[in-house]
Amino acid sequence: MAESISLAVTGLKCAGCESNVSTQLNNIEGVITVNASTKESKVEVTFDSSKTNSAAISQAISDAGYVVD
Ligand SMILES: [Cu+2]
């Protein structure tokens, strides 16, 4: 089942950050779409809830060096 989350993320500063976060998240099995916005300090993710969860997504963002508020 597809679920969407929107996370407030601190540390996104440029298009490189957007692409970095997107790449990391797309590596997670079950992630369907990623929309990282520097302007809004926000990351929106759609994922298959039978394969991953919001905790794993938050963790991956932290591991990439950004802070999930
Ligand atoms: Cu950057």
N, CA, C, O and the ligand as a Tripos MOL2 file, in Angstrom:
@<TRIPOS>MOLECULE
protein
  277   275    70     0     0
PROTEIN
NO_CHARGES

@<TRIPOS>ATOM
      1 N           0.8360   -1.1930    0.0000 N.3       1 MET1
      2 CA          0.0000    0.0000    0.0000 C.3       1 MET1
      3 C           0.8760    1.2500    0.0000 C.2       1 MET1
      4 O           1.8150    1.3540    0.7900 O.2       1 MET1
      5 N           0.5740    2.1830   -0.8730 N.am      2 ALA2
      6 CA          1.3900    3.3920   -0.9660 C.3       2 ALA2
      7 C           0.9860    4.4020    0.1070 C.2       2 ALA2
      8 O          -0.1930    4.6840    0.3220 O.2       2 ALA2
      9 N           2.0010    4.9250    0.7610 N.am      3 GLU3
     10 CA          1.7780    5.9540    1.7750 C.3       3 GLU3
     11 C           2.6510    7.1420    1.4510 C.2       3 GLU3
     12 O           3.6970    6.9960    0.8190 O.2       3 GLU3
     13 N           2.2260    8.3290    1.8850 N.am      4 SER4
     14 CA          3.0300    9.5250    1.6720 C.3       4 SER4
     15 C           3.3620   10.1570    3.0050 C.2       4 SER4
     16 O           2.5390   10.2000    3.9190 O.2       4 SER4
     17 N           4.6060   10.6530    3.0960 N.am      5 ILE5
     18 CA          4.9600   11.4420    4.2690 C.3       5 ILE5
     19 C           5.6450   12.7050    3.8170 C.2       5 ILE5
     20 O           6.2610   12.7590    2.7530 O.2       5 ILE5
     21 N           5.5260   13.7180    4.6450 N.am      6 SER6
     22 CA          6.1920   14.9840    4.4020 C.3       6 SER6
     23 C           7.0060   15.2970    5.6470 C.2       6 SER6
     24 O           6.4590   15.4350    6.7410 O.2       6 SER6
     25 N           8.3290   15.4080    5.4680 N.am      7 LEU7
     26 CA          9.2180   15.6260    6.6070 C.3       7 LEU7
     27 C           9.8690   16.9920    6.5220 C.2       7 LEU7
     28 O          10.3310   17.4010    5.4570 O.2       7 LEU7
     29 N           9.9080   17.6980    7.6420 N.am      8 ALA8
     30 CA         10.6490   18.9570    7.7150 C.3       8 ALA8
     31 C          12.1090   18.6010    7.9380 C.2       8 ALA8
     32 O          12.4550   17.9330    8.9120 O.2       8 ALA8
     33 N          12.9620   19.0540    7.0250 N.am      9 VAL9
     34 CA         14.3750   18.6790    7.0690 C.3       9 VAL9
     35 C          15.2460   19.9330    7.0660 C.2       9 VAL9
     36 O          15.1000   20.8070    6.2120 O.2       9 VAL9
     37 N          16.1530   20.0030    8.0390 N.am     10 THR10
     38 CA         17.0940   21.1090    8.1220 C.3      10 THR10
     39 C          18.4170   20.7030    7.4800 C.2      10 THR10
     40 O          18.8900   19.5820    7.6650 O.2      10 THR10
     41 N          19.0090   21.6280    6.7230 N.am     11 GLY11
     42 CA         20.3250   21.3670    6.1560 C.3      11 GLY11
     43 C          20.3260   21.2500    4.6410 C.2      11 GLY11
     44 O          21.3820   21.1320    4.0200 O.2      11 GLY11
     45 N          19.1430   21.2840    4.0500 N.am     12 LEU12
     46 CA         19.0710   21.2770    2.5840 C.3      12 LEU12
     47 C          19.4070   22.6760    2.0830 C.2      12 LEU12
     48 O          18.6750   23.6300    2.3440 O.2      12 LEU12
     49 N          20.5180   22.7930    1.3620 N.am     13 LYS13
     50 CA         20.9700   24.1320    1.0080 C.3      13 LYS13
     51 C          21.0430   24.4120   -0.4890 C.2      13 LYS13
     52 O          21.0720   25.5710   -0.9030 O.2      13 LYS13
     53 N          21.0710   23.3880   -1.2810 N.am     14 CYS14
     54 CA         21.2290   23.6230   -2.7110 C.3      14 CYS14
     55 C          20.6930   22.4450   -3.5140 C.2      14 CYS14
     56 O          20.2250   21.4540   -2.9530 O.2      14 CYS14
     57 N          20.7690   22.5660   -4.8100 N.am     15 ALA15
     58 CA         20.2890   21.4850   -5.6770 C.3      15 ALA15
     59 C          21.0800   20.1970   -5.4420 C.2      15 ALA15
     60 O          20.5570   19.0970   -5.6170 O.2      15 ALA15
     61 N          22.3390   20.3450   -5.0460 N.am     16 GLY16
     62 CA         23.1580   19.1700   -4.7370 C.3      16 GLY16
     63 C          22.5920   18.3940   -3.5530 C.2      16 GLY16
     64 O          22.5820   17.1630   -3.5530 O.2      16 GLY16
     65 N          22.1190   19.1290   -2.5410 N.am     17 CYS17
     66 CA         21.5000   18.4870   -1.3720 C.3      17 CYS17
     67 C          20.2220   17.7670   -1.7830 C.2      17 CYS17
     68 O          19.9700   16.6380   -1.3620 O.2      17 CYS17
     69 N          19.4270   18.4260   -2.6040 N.am     18 GLU18
     70 CA         18.1800   17.8050   -3.0730 C.3      18 GLU18
     71 C          18.4950   16.4900   -3.7660 C.2      18 GLU18
     72 O          17.8500   15.4710   -3.5200 O.2      18 GLU18
     73 N          19.4950   16.5310   -4.6330 N.am     19 SER19
     74 CA         19.8260   15.3420   -5.3920 C.3      19 SER19
     75 C          20.4540   14.2690   -4.5090 C.2      19 SER19
     76 O          20.2270   13.0780   -4.7190 O.2      19 SER19
     77 N          21.2440   14.6890   -3.5210 N.am     20 ASN20
     78 CA         21.8550   13.7500   -2.5790 C.3      20 ASN20
     79 C          20.7900   13.0010   -1.7810 C.2      20 ASN20
     80 O          20.8200   11.7740   -1.6910 O.2      20 ASN20
     81 N          19.8550   13.7450   -1.2050 N.am     21 VAL21
     82 CA         18.7770   13.1240   -0.4290 C.3      21 VAL21
     83 C          17.9420   12.2050   -1.3180 C.2      21 VAL21
     84 O          17.5820   11.0980   -0.9180 O.2      21 VAL21
     85 N          17.6430   12.6720   -2.5170 N.am     22 SER22
     86 CA         16.8330   11.8600   -3.4280 C.3      22 SER22
     87 C          17.5230   10.5460   -3.7590 C.2      22 SER22
     88 O          16.8960    9.4870   -3.7710 O.2      22 SER22
     89 N          18.8180   10.6250   -4.0250 N.am     23 THR23
     90 CA         19.5720    9.4120   -4.3530 C.3      23 THR23
     91 C          19.5610    8.4290   -3.1920 C.2      23 THR23
     92 O          19.3100    7.2380   -3.3750 O.2      23 THR23
     93 N          19.8370    8.9440   -1.9860 N.am     24 GLN24
     94 CA         19.8530    8.0680   -0.8020 C.3      24 GLN24
     95 C          18.5040    7.3930   -0.6030 C.2      24 GLN24
     96 O          18.4300    6.1930   -0.3400 O.2      24 GLN24
     97 N          17.4450    8.1720   -0.7290 N.am     25 LEU25
     98 CA         16.1140    7.6150   -0.4720 C.3      25 LEU25
     99 C          15.6850    6.6410   -1.5640 C.2      25 LEU25
    100 O          15.0210    5.6410   -1.2890 O.2      25 LEU25
    101 N          16.0640    6.9360   -2.7880 N.am     26 ASN26
    102 CA         15.6950    6.0310   -3.8790 C.3      26 ASN26
    103 C          16.4250    4.6930   -3.7830 C.2      26 ASN26
    104 O          16.0330    3.7180   -4.4230 O.2      26 ASN26
    105 N          17.4940    4.6540   -2.9740 N.am     27 ASN27
    106 CA         18.2000    3.3850   -2.7500 C.3      27 ASN27
    107 C          17.4390    2.4570   -1.8210 C.2      27 ASN27
    108 O          17.7370    1.2650   -1.7510 O.2      27 ASN27
    109 N          16.4590    2.9950   -1.1070 N.am     28 ILE28
    110 CA         15.6900    2.1620   -0.1820 C.3      28 ILE28
    111 C          14.6240    1.4070   -0.9660 C.2      28 ILE28
    112 O          13.8430    1.9960   -1.7120 O.2      28 ILE28
    113 N          14.6110    0.0970   -0.7820 N.am     29 GLU29
    114 CA         13.5950   -0.6820   -1.4660 C.3      29 GLU29
    115 C          12.2180   -0.2930   -0.9530 C.2      29 GLU29
    116 O          11.9940   -0.2510    0.2560 O.2      29 GLU29
    117 N          11.3090   -0.0120   -1.8500 N.am     30 GLY30
    118 CA          9.9580    0.3540   -1.4600 C.3      30 GLY30
    119 C           9.6630    1.8340   -1.6220 C.2      30 GLY30
    120 O           8.5020    2.2450   -1.6170 O.2      30 GLY30
    121 N          10.7270    2.6510   -1.7690 N.am     31 VAL31
    122 CA         10.5050    4.0770   -1.9960 C.3      31 VAL31
    123 C          10.0680    4.2790   -3.4390 C.2      31 VAL31
    124 O          10.7180    3.7980   -4.3670 O.2      31 VAL31
    125 N           8.9640    4.9940   -3.6210 N.am     32 ILE32
    126 CA          8.3820    5.1570   -4.9520 C.3      32 ILE32
    127 C           8.7410    6.5200   -5.5480 C.2      32 ILE32
    128 O           9.2530    6.5980   -6.6650 O.2      32 ILE32
    129 N           8.4730    7.5810   -4.8080 N.am     33 THR33
    130 CA          8.8470    8.9060   -5.3010 C.3      33 THR33
    131 C           9.4600    9.7250   -4.1680 C.2      33 THR33
    132 O           9.1150    9.5540   -2.9990 O.2      33 THR33
    133 N          10.3750   10.6170   -4.5400 N.am     34 VAL34
    134 CA         10.9920   11.5300   -3.5810 C.3      34 VAL34
    135 C          10.9330   12.9290   -4.1590 C.2      34 VAL34
    136 O          11.2720   13.1500   -5.3220 O.2      34 VAL34
    137 N          10.5010   13.8660   -3.3410 N.am     35 ASN35
    138 CA         10.5170   15.2590   -3.7530 C.3      35 ASN35
    139 C          11.1650   16.0740   -2.6370 C.2      35 ASN35
    140 O          10.5350   16.3840   -1.6260 O.2      35 ASN35
    141 N          12.4400   16.4150   -2.8450 N.am     36 ALA36
    142 CA         13.1780   17.1860   -1.8400 C.3      36 ALA36
    143 C          13.1840   18.6530   -2.2540 C.2      36 ALA36
    144 O          13.5690   18.9870   -3.3740 O.2      36 ALA36
    145 N          12.7580   19.5190   -1.3480 N.am     37 SER37
    146 CA         12.6930   20.9460   -1.6510 C.3      37 SER37
    147 C          13.5600   21.7640   -0.6950 C.2      37 SER37
    148 O          13.2770   21.8550    0.5000 O.2      37 SER37
    149 N          14.6130   22.3540   -1.2420 N.am     38 THR38
    150 CA         15.4690   23.2400   -0.4650 C.3      38 THR38
    151 C          14.6800   24.4630   -0.0120 C.2      38 THR38
    152 O          14.7940   24.9090    1.1300 O.2      38 THR38
    153 N          13.8880   24.9890   -0.9210 N.am     39 LYS39
    154 CA         13.1330   26.2070   -0.6510 C.3      39 LYS39
    155 C          12.1990   26.0520    0.5390 C.2      39 LYS39
    156 O          12.0650   26.9540    1.3660 O.2      39 LYS39
    157 N          11.5570   24.8930    0.6080 N.am     40 GLU40
    158 CA         10.5880   24.6690    1.6800 C.3      40 GLU40
    159 C          11.1660   23.8760    2.8480 C.2      40 GLU40
    160 O          10.4600   23.5980    3.8170 O.2      40 GLU40
    161 N          12.4590   23.5070    2.7640 N.am     41 SER41
    162 CA         13.0850   22.6620    3.7960 C.3      41 SER41
    163 C          12.2210   21.4460    4.0940 C.2      41 SER41
    164 O          11.9090   21.1430    5.2460 O.2      41 SER41
    165 N          11.8510   20.7710    3.0380 N.am     42 LYS42
    166 CA         10.8850   19.7050    3.1640 C.3      42 LYS42
    167 C          11.2340   18.5550    2.2250 C.2      42 LYS42
    168 O          11.7190   18.7670    1.1130 O.2      42 LYS42
    169 N          10.9810   17.3470    2.6890 N.am     43 VAL43
    170 CA         11.1540   16.1780    1.8260 C.3      43 VAL43
    171 C           9.8570   15.3760    1.8490 C.2      43 VAL43
    172 O           9.3900   14.9460    2.9040 O.2      43 VAL43
    173 N           9.2980   15.1870    0.6790 N.am     44 GLU44
    174 CA          8.0780   14.3930    0.5580 C.3      44 GLU44
    175 C           8.4250   13.0600   -0.0760 C.2      44 GLU44
    176 O           9.1080   13.0040   -1.0980 O.2      44 GLU44
    177 N           7.9530   12.0000    0.5340 N.am     45 VAL45
    178 CA          8.2910   10.6630    0.0610 C.3      45 VAL45
    179 C           7.0200    9.8230   -0.0390 C.2      45 VAL45
    180 O           6.1990    9.8040    0.8780 O.2      45 VAL45
    181 N           6.8740    9.1400   -1.1490 N.am     46 THR46
    182 CA          5.8300    8.1370   -1.2880 C.3      46 THR46
    183 C           6.5110    6.7790   -1.2600 C.2      46 THR46
    184 O           7.5150    6.5590   -1.9370 O.2      46 THR46
    185 N           5.9530    5.8720   -0.4690 N.am     47 PHE47
    186 CA          6.6050    4.5730   -0.3310 C.3      47 PHE47
    187 C           5.5750    3.4660   -0.1730 C.2      47 PHE47
    188 O           4.4190    3.7040    0.1740 O.2      47 PHE47
    189 N           6.0320    2.2510   -0.4390 N.am     48 ASP48
    190 CA          5.2060    1.0620   -0.2590 C.3      48 ASP48
    191 C           5.3520    0.6160    1.1990 C.2      48 ASP48
    192 O           6.4210    0.1670    1.6110 O.2      48 ASP48
    193 N           4.2860    0.7400    1.9660 N.am     49 SER49
    194 CA          4.3780    0.4800    3.4060 C.3      49 SER49
    195 C           4.5700   -0.9990    3.7390 C.2      49 SER49
    196 O           4.7910   -1.3420    4.9010 O.2      49 SER49
    197 N           4.4910   -1.8720    2.7480 N.am     50 SER50
    198 CA          4.8020   -3.2800    3.0140 C.3      50 SER50
    199 C           6.3050   -3.5310    2.8970 C.2      50 SER50
    200 O           6.7930   -4.5960    3.2740 O.2      50 SER50
    201 N           7.0310   -2.5490    2.3760 N.am     51 LYS51
    202 CA          8.4750   -2.7420    2.1660 C.3      51 LYS51
    203 C           9.3640   -1.8450    3.0230 C.2      51 LYS51
    204 O          10.4960   -2.2130    3.3370 O.2      51 LYS51
    205 N           8.8620   -0.6770    3.4030 N.am     52 THR52
    206 CA          9.6760    0.2090    4.2370 C.3      52 THR52
    207 C           8.7400    1.0560    5.0890 C.2      52 THR52
    208 O           7.5190    0.9090    5.0190 O.2      52 THR52
    209 N           9.3190    1.9420    5.8930 N.am     53 ASN53
    210 CA          8.4820    2.7470    6.7900 C.3      53 ASN53
    211 C           9.1180    4.1100    7.0170 C.2      53 ASN53
    212 O          10.2450    4.3660    6.5930 O.2      53 ASN53
    213 N           8.3790    4.9750    7.6900 N.am     54 SER54
    214 CA          8.8500    6.3470    7.8550 C.3      54 SER54
    215 C          10.1130    6.4190    8.7120 C.2      54 SER54
    216 O          10.9350    7.3170    8.5260 O.2      54 SER54
    217 N          10.2750    5.4790    9.6500 N.am     55 ALA55
    218 CA         11.4760    5.4830   10.4870 C.3      55 ALA55
    219 C          12.7250    5.2210    9.6360 C.2      55 ALA55
    220 O          13.7580    5.8630    9.8290 O.2      55 ALA55
    221 N          12.6230    4.2830    8.7020 N.am     56 ALA56
    222 CA         13.7650    3.9740    7.8320 C.3      56 ALA56
    223 C          14.0880    5.1580    6.9300 C.2      56 ALA56
    224 O          15.2500    5.4310    6.6290 O.2      56 ALA56
    225 N          13.0480    5.8500    6.5070 N.am     57 ILE57
    226 CA         13.2420    7.0140    5.6330 C.3      57 ILE57
    227 C          13.9080    8.1550    6.4000 C.2      57 ILE57
    228 O          14.8400    8.7850    5.8990 O.2      57 ILE57
    229 N          13.4260    8.4190    7.6190 N.am     58 SER58
    230 CA         14.0400    9.4470    8.4600 C.3      58 SER58
    231 C          15.4970    9.1190    8.7420 C.2      58 SER58
    232 O          16.3630    9.9930    8.7110 O.2      58 SER58
    233 N          15.7540    7.8360    9.0190 N.am     59 GLN59
    234 CA         17.1170    7.3960    9.3080 C.3      59 GLN59
    235 C          18.0430    7.6470    8.1090 C.2      59 GLN59
    236 O          19.1770    8.0980    8.2710 O.2      59 GLN59
    237 N          17.5450    7.3500    6.9210 N.am     60 ALA60
    238 CA         18.3740    7.5310    5.7190 C.3      60 ALA60
    239 C          18.6850    9.0010    5.5040 C.2      60 ALA60
    240 O          19.7810    9.3440    5.0610 O.2      60 ALA60
    241 N          17.7340    9.8720    5.8120 N.am     61 ILE61
    242 CA         17.9800   11.3100    5.6700 C.3      61 ILE61
    243 C          19.0420   11.7530    6.6780 C.2      61 ILE61
    244 O          19.9330   12.5320    6.3400 O.2      61 ILE61
    245 N          18.9470   11.2540    7.9230 N.am     62 SER62
    246 CA         19.9570   11.5540    8.9360 C.3      62 SER62
    247 C          21.3210   11.0360    8.5150 C.2      62 SER62
    248 O          22.3290   11.7300    8.6520 O.2      62 SER62
    249 N          21.3470    9.8110    8.0000 N.am     63 ASP63
    250 CA         22.6160    9.2110    7.5790 C.3      63 ASP63
    251 C          23.2540   10.0200    6.4510 C.2      63 ASP63
    252 O          24.4780   10.0330    6.3150 O.2      63 ASP63
    253 N          22.4340   10.6960    5.6410 N.am     64 ALA64
    254 CA         22.9670   11.5030    4.5480 C.3      64 ALA64
    255 C          23.4920   12.8380    5.0650 C.2      64 ALA64
    256 O          24.0930   13.5980    4.3070 O.2      64 ALA64
    257 N          23.2720   13.1330    6.3470 N.am     65 GLY65
    258 CA         23.8560   14.3240    6.9570 C.3      65 GLY65
    259 C          22.8830   15.4720    7.1770 C.2      65 GLY65
    260 O          23.3060   16.6060    7.4010 O.2      65 GLY65
    261 N          21.6100   15.1970    7.1180 N.am     66 TYR66
    262 CA         20.6130   16.2490    7.3240 C.3      66 TYR66
    263 C          19.8080   15.9500    8.5890 C.2      66 TYR66
    264 O          19.8020   14.8280    9.0940 O.2      66 TYR66
    265 N          19.1360   16.9810    9.0800 N.am     67 VAL67
    266 CA         18.4200   16.8400   10.3490 C.3      67 VAL67
    267 C          16.9170   16.8180   10.0850 C.2      67 VAL67
    268 O          16.3530   17.7570    9.5230 O.2      67 VAL67
    269 N          16.2890   15.7320   10.5010 N.am     68 VAL68
    270 CA         14.8340   15.6330   10.3840 C.3      68 VAL68
    271 C          14.2390   16.2400   11.6560 C.2      68 VAL68
    272 O          14.5040   15.7660   12.7600 O.2      68 VAL68
    273 N          13.4410   17.2820   11.4920 N.am     69 ASP69
    274 CA         12.8680   17.9680   12.6570 C.3      69 ASP69
    275 C          11.7120   17.1790   13.2630 C.2      69 ASP69
    276 O          11.1180   17.6140   14.2490 O.2      69 ASP69
    277 CU         23.7960   21.3660   -0.9920 Cu       70 CU70
@<TRIPOS>BOND
     1     1     2 1
     2     2     3 1
     3     3     4 2
     4     3     5 am
     5     5     6 1
     6     6     7 1
     7     7     8 2
     8     7     9 am
     9     9    10 1
    10    10    11 1
    11    11    12 2
    12    11    13 am
    13    13    14 1
    14    14    15 1
    15    15    16 2
    16    15    17 am
    17    17    18 1
    18    18    19 1
    19    19    20 2
    20    19    21 am
    21    21    22 1
    22    22    23 1
    23    23    24 2
    24    23    25 am
    25    25    26 1
    26    26    27 1
    27    27    28 2
    28    27    29 am
    29    29    30 1
    30    30    31 1
    31    31    32 2
    32    31    33 am
    33    33    34 1
    34    34    35 1
    35    35    36 2
    36    35    37 am
    37    37    38 1
    38    38    39 1
    39    39    40 2
    40    39    41 am
    41    41    42 1
    42    42    43 1
    43    43    44 2
    44    43    45 am
    45    45    46 1
    46    46    47 1
    47    47    48 2
    48    47    49 am
    49    49    50 1
    50    50    51 1
    51    51    52 2
    52    51    53 am
    53    53    54 1
    54    54    55 1
    55    55    56 2
    56    55    57 am
    57    57    58 1
    58    58    59 1
    59    59    60 2
    60    59    61 am
    61    61    62 1
    62    62    63 1
    63    63    64 2
    64    63    65 am
    65    65    66 1
    66    66    67 1
    67    67    68 2
    68    67    69 am
    69    69    70 1
    70    70    71 1
    71    71    72 2
    72    71    73 am
    73    73    74 1
    74    74    75 1
    75    75    76 2
    76    75    77 am
    77    77    78 1
    78    78    79 1
    79    79    80 2
    80    79    81 am
    81    81    82 1
    82    82    83 1
    83    83    84 2
    84    83    85 am
    85    85    86 1
    86    86    87 1
    87    87    88 2
    88    87    89 am
    89    89    90 1
    90    90    91 1
    91    91    92 2
    92    91    93 am
    93    93    94 1
    94    94    95 1
    95    95    96 2
    96    95    97 am
    97    97    98 1
    98    98    99 1
    99    99   100 2
   100    99   101 am
   101   101   102 1
   102   102   103 1
   103   103   104 2
   104   103   105 am
   105   105   106 1
   106   106   107 1
   107   107   108 2
   108   107   109 am
   109   109   110 1
   110   110   111 1
   111   111   112 2
   112   111   113 am
   113   113   114 1
   114   114   115 1
   115   115   116 2
   116   115   117 am
   117   117   118 1
   118   118   119 1
   119   119   120 2
   120   119   121 am
   121   121   122 1
   122   122   123 1
   123   123   124 2
   124   123   125 am
   125   125   126 1
   126   126   127 1
   127   127   128 2
   128   127   129 am
   129   129   130 1
   130   130   131 1
   131   131   132 2
   132   131   133 am
   133   133   134 1
   134   134   135 1
   135   135   136 2
   136   135   137 am
   137   137   138 1
   138   138   139 1
   139   139   140 2
   140   139   141 am
   141   141   142 1
   142   142   143 1
   143   143   144 2
   144   143   145 am
   145   145   146 1
   146   146   147 1
   147   147   148 2
   148   147   149 am
   149   149   150 1
   150   150   151 1
   151   151   152 2
   152   151   153 am
   153   153   154 1
   154   154   155 1
   155   155   156 2
   156   155   157 am
   157   157   158 1
   158   158   159 1
   159   159   160 2
   160   159   161 am
   161   161   162 1
   162   162   163 1
   163   163   164 2
   164   163   165 am
   165   165   166 1
   166   166   167 1
   167   167   168 2
   168   167   169 am
   169   169   170 1
   170   170   171 1
   171   171   172 2
   172   171   173 am
   173   173   174 1
   174   174   175 1
   175   175   176 2
   176   175   177 am
   177   177   178 1
   178   178   179 1
   179   179   180 2
   180   179   181 am
   181   181   182 1
   182   182   183 1
   183   183   184 2
   184   183   185 am
   185   185   186 1
   186   186   187 1
   187   187   188 2
   188   187   189 am
   189   189   190 1
   190   190   191 1
   191   191   192 2
   192   191   193 am
   193   193   194 1
   194   194   195 1
   195   195   196 2
   196   195   197 am
   197   197   198 1
   198   198   199 1
   199   199   200 2
   200   199   201 am
   201   201   202 1
   202   202   203 1
   203   203   204 2
   204   203   205 am
   205   205   206 1
   206   206   207 1
   207   207   208 2
   208   207   209 am
   209   209   210 1
   210   210   211 1
   211   211   212 2
   212   211   213 am
   213   213   214 1
   214   214   215 1
   215   215   216 2
   216   215   217 am
   217   217   218 1
   218   218   219 1
   219   219   220 2
   220   219   221 am
   221   221   222 1
   222   222   223 1
   223   223   224 2
   224   223   225 am
   225   225   226 1
   226   226   227 1
   227   227   228 2
   228   227   229 am
   229   229   230 1
   230   230   231 1
   231   231   232 2
   232   231   233 am
   233   233   234 1
   234   234   235 1
   235   235   236 2
   236   235   237 am
   237   237   238 1
   238   238   239 1
   239   239   240 2
   240   239   241 am
   241   241   242 1
   242   242   243 1
   243   243   244 2
   244   243   245 am
   245   245   246 1
   246   246   247 1
   247   247   248 2
   248   247   249 am
   249   249   250 1
   250   250   251 1
   251   251   252 2
   252   251   253 am
   253   253   254 1
   254   254   255 1
   255   255   256 2
   256   255   257 am
   257   257   258 1
   258   258   259 1
   259   259   260 2
   260   259   261 am
   261   261   262 1
   262   262   263 1
   263   263   264 2
   264   263   265 am
   265   265   266 1
   266   266   267 1
   267   267   268 2
   268   267   269 am
   269   269   270 1
   270   270   271 1
   271   271   272 2
   272   271   273 am
   273   273   274 1
   274   274   275 1
   275   275   276 2
@<TRIPOS>SUBSTRUCTURE
     1 MET1         2 RESIDUE 1 A MET
     2 ALA2         6 RESIDUE 1 A ALA
     3 GLU3        10 RESIDUE 1 A GLU
     4 SER4        14 RESIDUE 1 A SER
     5 ILE5        18 RESIDUE 1 A ILE
     6 SER6        22 RESIDUE 1 A SER
     7 LEU7        26 RESIDUE 1 A LEU
     8 ALA8        30 RESIDUE 1 A ALA
     9 VAL9        34 RESIDUE 1 A VAL
    10 THR10       38 RESIDUE 1 A THR
    11 GLY11       42 RESIDUE 1 A GLY
    12 LEU12       46 RESIDUE 1 A LEU
    13 LYS13       50 RESIDUE 1 A LYS
    14 CYS14       54 RESIDUE 1 A CYS
    15 ALA15       58 RESIDUE 1 A ALA
    16 GLY16       62 RESIDUE 1 A GLY
    17 CYS17       66 RESIDUE 1 A CYS
    18 GLU18       70 RESIDUE 1 A GLU
    19 SER19       74 RESIDUE 1 A SER
    20 ASN20       78 RESIDUE 1 A ASN
    21 VAL21       82 RESIDUE 1 A VAL
    22 SER22       86 RESIDUE 1 A SER
    23 THR23       90 RESIDUE 1 A THR
    24 GLN24       94 RESIDUE 1 A GLN
    25 LEU25       98 RESIDUE 1 A LEU
    26 ASN26      102 RESIDUE 1 A ASN
    27 ASN27      106 RESIDUE 1 A ASN
    28 ILE28      110 RESIDUE 1 A ILE
    29 GLU29      114 RESIDUE 1 A GLU
    30 GLY30      118 RESIDUE 1 A GLY
    31 VAL31      122 RESIDUE 1 A VAL
    32 ILE32      126 RESIDUE 1 A ILE
    33 THR33      130 RESIDUE 1 A THR
    34 VAL34      134 RESIDUE 1 A VAL
    35 ASN35      138 RESIDUE 1 A ASN
    36 ALA36      142 RESIDUE 1 A ALA
    37 SER37      146 RESIDUE 1 A SER
    38 THR38      150 RESIDUE 1 A THR
    39 LYS39      154 RESIDUE 1 A LYS
    40 GLU40      158 RESIDUE 1 A GLU
    41 SER41      162 RESIDUE 1 A SER
    42 LYS42      166 RESIDUE 1 A LYS
    43 VAL43      170 RESIDUE 1 A VAL
    44 GLU44      174 RESIDUE 1 A GLU
    45 VAL45      178 RESIDUE 1 A VAL
    46 THR46      182 RESIDUE 1 A THR
    47 PHE47      186 RESIDUE 1 A PHE
    48 ASP48      190 RESIDUE 1 A ASP
    49 SER49      194 RESIDUE 1 A SER
    50 SER50      198 RESIDUE 1 A SER
    51 LYS51      202 RESIDUE 1 A LYS
    52 THR52      206 RESIDUE 1 A THR
    53 ASN53      210 RESIDUE 1 A ASN
    54 SER54      214 RESIDUE 1 A SER
    55 ALA55      218 RESIDUE 1 A ALA
    56 ALA56      222 RESIDUE 1 A ALA
    57 ILE57      226 RESIDUE 1 A ILE
    58 SER58      230 RESIDUE 1 A SER
    59 GLN59      234 RESIDUE 1 A GLN
    60 ALA60      238 RESIDUE 1 A ALA
    61 ILE61      242 RESIDUE 1 A ILE
    62 SER62      246 RESIDUE 1 A SER
    63 ASP63      250 RESIDUE 1 A ASP
    64 ALA64      254 RESIDUE 1 A ALA
    65 GLY65      258 RESIDUE 1 A GLY
    66 TYR66      262 RESIDUE 1 A TYR
    67 VAL67      266 RESIDUE 1 A VAL
    68 VAL68      270 RESIDUE 1 A VAL
    69 ASP69      274 RESIDUE 1 A ASP
    70 CU70       277 GROUP 0 **** ****
